[in-house]
Amino acid sequence: MRVTPSILQDEFIGLNAKVVRSTNPDCVGITGKVIDETRNTLVIRHRNEDKIVVKNITVFHLILQDGTIVEIEGDAIVGRPEGRVKKRLRRRW
């Protein structure tokens, strides 16, 4: 799979995720499957417990279906999931 900026428009529910950096030290190291997404949070199932992680203060590693690991800053994906899928990306290059 080719990793492009359009990855920010994809659906994250069902992907495996890991919290790499966060201003909240309790969130760092949370790994598991994304089971829900709201405008400002991701819900990750970590060791049979649901953890709510705030997007805008966190950096995630998402593992795509083909095994590719993508690092995404949470403030780039803040917004309603259905709105993010429809949103046009501005090129910054």
N, C-alpha and C positions, 0 to 999 in steps of 0.2 A: 504494500500500500504506500502510496506517495503521501508524505506529510506536507501539507500546505496550510496557509493561514485559514483556509475554510474549515479546518478541523474544529475551530471555535464554534461553528454552526451545527456540529453534529450532536446527536443525542448521547448523553453520558450515562443514563440509567442502564445498568447491566454491565458496565465496564469495571474492571478492577482498578482501584485507585490507591495511591499512597500519599500521605501528607509529608512533604519534604521539609518545608520551612513554614513557620507561622509565628506571629507575634505572641500567640498563646502557646507557651511551651507544653501544655498538657495535650495539645493536638498533634504535635510532631510525632511521627511514627505510626499513626493510625493507618492501617491497611485493610483492604477488603473490597467488597463489591458495592458499587453505588446503587442504592435501592430507591432513592427519591431525590428530587431536586426542587427547590423553591427559588424565589427571586434572589435571596441572599445566602442560602445555605445548600450544602450537599449532605445527605444522610448516607453514611457508610456503615455497612454491617461489619463490625470488627469483633472477632471471637464471639459470635452469636449475640452480640449486643449492638444496638443501633447508636452510632455516635453522630451528633450534629456538628458540622464544621462550617464556620463562617467563611464565605468565599473571598471577600475583599482583603483579608489579612493573611492569606494562605497561598502557598505554591504547591501544586499537585503534580504527581507523576501519574498519568493515565496509561494503562496498557490496552492497546487496541486489539481487535480480533486477530490480527496477524502476528501479534507479539511485539509490535513496535511500541517503545516507551516514549511518550510525549510529555514534556514539561510545560505546564500551563499555569500562568499566574492567575489567581482567582479574580483579581479585579478586571481581567479581560472577559470573564464569563458572567459577571454580575448582571442580572436581569432575568425576567421570566423565561423559562426554557422554550416555550412556544414562540415567544417574541424573538429570542436569539436565533432560532432556526430561520425565521423569515428575514432577519436583519441583513442588509447589504454591508459588506466589509469595504472600508476605504483602504486603498493601497497606500502604504507609507514608504514606498520605495520607488 
